[in-house]
Amino acid sequence: MTNQSEMITDLVQKVVEQLAAKEKSSISQGDHPSADGMYDSVDVAVACAATAQKQLLKLSLKQREKIIASIRKACLENNEELAAFAIEDTGYGRYEDKVRENILCAEKTPGTEDLVPTAMTGDSGLALVEPAPVGVIGALTPITNPTGTLINNTISMVAAGNTVVFNPHPSAKATSAKMVALLHKAIVDAGGPPATITAIAEPTLDRAKEIINHPGINMLVATGGKPVVKAVLSSGKKAIGAGAGNPPALVDETANIRQAAECIVNGASINNNIFCICEKEVIVVEEVADSLIKFMVETGKAYLLNEAEEKKMTALVVTPDGKANPACIGKNVQKILAEIGVTVGEEYRLAIFRAPKDHPLVWKEQMMPVIPIVSVKDIDEAIDFAVEVEQGNRHTAIMHSTNVEHLSRFARAVQTTIFVKNGPCYAGIGLGGEGHTSFTIAGPTGEGLTSARSFTRARRCVLVEGFRII
């Protein structure tokens, strides 16, 4: 009897040990989220995010909005530190503009108020179509705006009831890790589940491919250049692509030229032109070209390159294979000009020059504060050429004119997601302009300036009145 009892005890102990081992394995696979949202493994990050998404769905919209409020507060309270760290880490942008970027994303990214259901009623009852979460989102974020994109994406995606696995750009991994840790803490402090947002600690191209192909990822979002957008659009999953742009700024003979000059200088120089919405080239009717350049110089912020300086500048900022020189992207104009032997004061934010139509910077998304100005014969040539240099990106275009017909013609011809009339480019994302902001501007897939509703799926709920067989 004693031996039988001992055998039973041993068997029970083995079963307990097996169950404990199974539980430990389960925990290691995703039920035990990290303290700061950072993960070494894509599999574990996805598993944790999937668990968190189930918990998030149990919270009310009011509780979800409390989480969003906590995110906004944390970003604003740590804004200066985040801005300074991003500049130091990536080498891109200007501190004062990065501060404005973070405020914009924290304050003007819509929350749960963006989730508006629609209803249809009639003799047969009621049909309600409501925006429902898609689940776990895999998001690839850029080097150019690591703070703004993470703030904007997190608010939009979490407000919609999703959880997120971020794969940041490798060259912005330190900023992204700091950002994710801050956002993760804000979410948990407000009662949200751990792993509502997660990120890969060592982001690589292979890790990005893992996320794209992972069966636990329900939706993909890519903010960046054409290759990364193409990758998510080829995945077979629901995907949102926010690709590159080459926004032209068109100025016709009816424009308020002094105002146009001020707007273009401010727009083209914000954050050293790393925003994809920034004016990348100016196309001006020759009748007012001299006046536009004169007024741009008179702002005290734009340095006009002479012909010899323009040649040196072109050789510096354009590589032999026709690409933008990475060493110049996002840098202050003082640093770039110093490379060609020109010294200017700190008040300068932009270098400008007269350019022929075939100048490489007219056709490249250069992302630096060096802007070509092309003069054309008339409005017809201006519109045709502006559409051509926009290259079908359908991203952003800007026009300065007081002629409604000209404005309408260009808007219809260029068919961009953002079209700014008589203002700087950034008015198009809500900075000094009406409307919400977005740092994932989906031109290729058509969602436009994304918000919470962009990261949902439509769910129809039908209540039948007086059920009867038809």
C-alpha positions, 0 to 999 in steps of 0.5 A: 500500500505504501509503495502504491501511495508513493507511486501515486504521489510521484505521478501527481508530482510529475503531472504538476511539474508537466503542467508547470512547465507547460504554463511556463512555456505559455508565459514565455510565448506571450502571456508575460509582457515586458516592462517597457514594450520592447522585445527581442523576438517578433513571435513573443511581441506578437503573442503579447500584443494578441493577448493585450488586444483581447484585454483591450476589447473588454474596456469601454470606449470611455476607458479607452479614451482615458488611455488616449488622454494619458498618452497625450499628457505624457507626450506633452510633458516630455516633449522637449526631452523627446525632441532633443533626443530625436535630433541627437539620435537621428541627426535629422530636423530642427529642435524647435520644429520637432517640438511643434511636431510632437505637440501637433501629434499629441493634440490633433490626432483624433481619438475615439470620437473618430469612431462614428457608426452609421444606422439604417432603419426601415420596415424590416428593422435596424442595421447598424454599421460600426467601426470594429478593431482589426486586431494586431497591427504591424507598423513600420515607421520611418527615420524622418519622424520617429516621435511624431509617427509613433505618437500619431500611430499609437493614438489612432490605432489604440483608439480604434481598439487595436494593439501594435507591433512596431518595427522602427527604422534601424537608424532611429531605434534609440529614439523609438525605444525611448518613445515606446517606453514612454507610451507603454507606461502612459497606457499602463498607468491609465489602466490599459493592458501591458503590450498594447504597444510593442516594438522590436528592440533590434529592428532589421529588414529581416525582422520587418519581413517577419512582421509582414509575414507573421500569421498573428498580424492582422493588418500592416501599416508602412510609413516611408519610401516606395520599397517598404510600401511595396513590401506591405502591399504585396503581403496579401494582408490588409495594408495601408501604405504611406509613401514618398512624395515630391510636392510642387509649389506652384505660384501664378501671376495672380498670387499675393507674391510676398505672402507666397514667398513667406509661406514657401520659405516657412514650409520648405524649411520646417524640420529641414524639409524632412516632412514628406509634405514639404515644398520640394520644388517651386514652379513660378510663372516667369512674369512674377519669378523675380519678385518671388525670389526677391521677397523670399530673400527679404524674409531674411531666412533664405539664402540665394545661391549664385550660379557658381555656388549652385554648381557646387551645391548640386555636386554636394547634395546629389550623388553620382547615381542621382540620389540625395546625399545622405550626409545632407538630409535633414541638416541645417542649412548652415552646415550644408552651405559651409560645405561649399564655403558659404557662411551664413547666420543662424537666422537662415533656414533655407537655400534657394536657387534658379533651376532648369527643368531638368535639374535633379533636385526638381525630380528628387524628394531631397529632404533637405533645406535646398530648394530649386525654383523653376520659371515657366511661361504661363499657367498652362505650362506651370500646371502641366509641369507641376503634375509631371514633377509630382510623378503620380505620387498623389501625395501633396501639392501647394498653390499660390493664386487668387484665381479660383479657376487656376486653383481648381484646374491644378487641383483636378489635374494633380489629384493629390491627397493634400492640396494646400491653397495660399499657405505653407505645406504644413497647413495641410496636416493641421499645423496652422490649418483646419483638420486633424493631423496624420503622419501616416498619409496614405496616398498609394492606398487611398485612405488619405490622412489616416485616423482611428477609423482608418484602422478599423473594419466595418461590422454590420449588426442587424436587428430584425423587426417582426421576424418573418420568412420571405 
